[in-house]
């Protein structure tokens, strides 16, 4: 990825390129570890924000921004303590900010992605809004799988079945 730095200016003027640059940096963090991912997190967000500016009607970019926010909102205590060592001031976000992005993605293209439906449900759960959590988790559970990923998301819905049926949430 270091070889890509001189081309960043070029990447920033094309929405799909800047979106995928952010995605690749994030995926590289999965491979290289938490420290690398934390170090690159603000760069990732910058590229995703720029991609959204260039193409505000791309629900995928908006979804990924929501996922970025959700990930930092649910950051573990130990990682919150590690982050200042790396950054000084670590990236922060909230479930409310994540929710805004997930809802915007759904507004741009309703039902475009099963994971967006699931993340809406999980975000409402984190916000203790049981009624909306039930609504979105039900939509996620009932989503007709098209891709392998949709099927995998569908399998993860089994953890929600009792929750949905009994309308009880932890």
Buried (B, 14 or more C-beta within 10 A) or exposed (E): EEEEEEEBEEBBEBBBBBBBBBBBBBEBBEEEEBBBBBBBBEBBBBBBBBBBEBBEEBBBBBBBBBBBBBBBBBBEEEBEEBBEEBEEEBBEBBBEBBBBBBBBBBEBBEEBBBBBBBBBBBBBBBBEBBEBBBBBBBBBBEBEEEEEEBEEBBEEBEEBEEBBEEEEBE
